[in-house]
Amino acid sequence: MQRRFDRLDEVWPADLGRRLGAMLYDGLLVMAIWIVITALHLAVVRLVLAVPAEQVGLGAAQVLSLRLLMALGAFVFFAFFWTRGGMTLGMQAWRLRVQTLDGCSITAFQALQRFLVATVSLAAFGLGYLWILFDDEKRSWPDIVSGTRVVVLPKTR
């Protein structure tokens, strides 16, 4: 269920610097999640499937399954925070929130759209985020495609 945010008239569009700061924080958290996923995947491959140590990571199934688990882990991280309160831990540190255009929390489908387009944006040498510098509303490609926006929250007193 979508949640309507309050104090909508006190927010403004997030600039590239703040977004990059939050992305750096969240990137470190995602890397930690990936380490846990990799360790669990390795344990399953070695202990449950009994693959010899010299064969670990050589099969296409092992590589593909690990990559899919890592992508799923990253998506779950972002979708969980975006759909609940609009803020990942990195976004909280930089006082950022993702929301719909009318000021509500985003849906799971919008989170999926943001995640997929963010992946393309980063793979295109960050062009999807550099777009913020040219867009009058400071929107990135994930914002445009998903119909969302990232805003800066006022300081709490």
C-alpha positions in Angstrom: 0.0 0.0 0.0 1.3 3.4 -1.0 2.0 5.9 1.8 1.4 9.6 1.3 4.3 11.8 2.5 3.8 15.0 4.3 5.5 18.4 4.1 5.6 18.1 0.3 5.9 21.9 -0.2 9.3 21.9 1.7 11.2 19.5 -0.6 13.2 20.3 -3.7 14.8 18.2 -6.5 18.0 16.5 -5.6 21.2 17.5 -7.4 23.8 15.2 -8.9 26.3 15.6 -5.9 23.8 14.5 -3.3 22.7 11.5 -5.4 26.3 10.4 -6.0 27.0 10.6 -2.2 24.0 8.4 -1.5 25.0 6.1 -4.3 28.4 5.7 -2.8 27.0 4.8 0.6 24.4 2.4 -0.8 27.1 0.9 -3.1 29.1 -0.1 0.0 26.0 -1.7 1.6 25.2 -3.6 -1.6 28.8 -4.9 -1.7 28.4 -6.2 1.8 25.2 -8.0 0.8 27.1 -9.4 -2.2 29.8 -10.8 0.1 27.2 -12.6 2.2 25.4 -13.9 -1.0 28.7 -15.1 -2.4 29.7 -16.9 0.8 26.3 -18.6 1.0 26.5 -19.6 -2.7 30.0 -21.0 -2.1 28.8 -23.0 0.9 26.0 -24.5 -1.1 28.3 -25.3 -4.1 30.9 -26.9 -1.9 28.9 -28.5 0.9 25.5 -29.3 -0.6 26.5 -30.0 -4.2 29.9 -31.4 -3.2 31.8 -29.6 -6.0 35.5 -30.0 -5.6 37.4 -26.8 -4.7 39.2 -26.7 -8.1 35.9 -26.9 -9.9 34.2 -24.0 -8.0 33.3 -21.1 -10.4 34.0 -23.0 -13.6 30.6 -24.1 -14.6 28.2 -21.8 -16.4 25.4 -22.7 -14.0 27.5 -21.7 -11.0 28.4 -18.3 -12.6 24.9 -17.6 -13.8 23.3 -18.5 -10.5 25.7 -16.3 -8.5 25.1 -13.4 -10.8 21.3 -13.8 -10.7 21.4 -14.0 -6.9 23.6 -10.9 -6.7 21.2 -8.9 -8.9 18.2 -10.2 -6.9 19.9 -9.2 -3.7 20.6 -5.7 -4.9 17.1 -5.3 -6.2 15.5 -6.5 -2.9 17.7 -4.1 -1.0 16.6 -1.1 -3.0 13.0 -2.1 -3.5 12.5 -2.8 0.2 13.6 0.7 1.2 12.2 2.6 -1.7 8.7 1.1 -1.4 8.5 1.5 2.4 9.8 4.9 3.3 11.3 6.1 0.0 14.8 6.1 1.4 17.7 3.7 1.4 20.3 4.0 4.2 22.5 6.1 1.9 19.6 8.3 1.0 18.8 8.9 4.7 22.3 10.1 5.3 22.0 12.6 2.4 18.3 13.5 3.3 17.0 12.2 0.0 13.7 10.5 -0.8 12.3 8.9 -3.9 8.6 9.5 -4.4 5.9 9.5 -7.0 5.1 12.8 -8.7 2.2 13.3 -6.4 4.2 12.7 -3.2 3.6 9.0 -2.4 5.9 6.1 -1.8 6.7 4.2 -5.0 5.2 0.9 -6.0 7.1 -2.4 -6.5 6.8 -2.0 -10.2 8.2 1.5 -10.1 11.1 0.2 -8.0 11.8 -2.5 -10.6 11.7 0.1 -13.4 14.1 2.3 -11.4 16.4 -0.6 -10.7 16.6 -1.8 -14.3 17.0 1.7 -15.8 19.6 2.6 -13.2 21.6 -0.4 -14.3 21.5 0.8 -17.9 22.2 4.3 -16.8 25.4 3.2 -15.0 26.4 0.8 -17.7 26.2 3.8 -20.2 29.1 5.4 -18.3 26.7 7.2 -16.0 24.9 9.1 -18.8 21.5 8.4 -17.2 22.6 10.3 -14.1 24.5 13.0 -15.9 21.2 13.7 -17.5 20.3 15.5 -14.3 22.6 18.3 -15.3 20.6 19.0 -18.5 17.0 18.4 -17.2 15.1 21.4 -15.9 13.6 19.3 -13.2 16.9 17.5 -12.3 15.5 14.1 -13.3 17.6 11.1 -14.1 16.7 8.4 -16.6 15.3 6.1 -13.8 13.2 9.1 -12.6 11.8 9.7 -16.1 11.0 6.1 -17.0 9.4 5.2 -13.6 7.5 8.4 -13.2 9.2 9.2 -9.9 11.5 11.9 -8.5 14.2 12.2 -6.0 13.9 15.1 -3.6 15.9 16.7 -0.8 14.2 16.8 2.6 14.5 19.8 4.8 16.7 19.5 8.0 14.8 18.5 11.0 14.9 20.9 13.9 
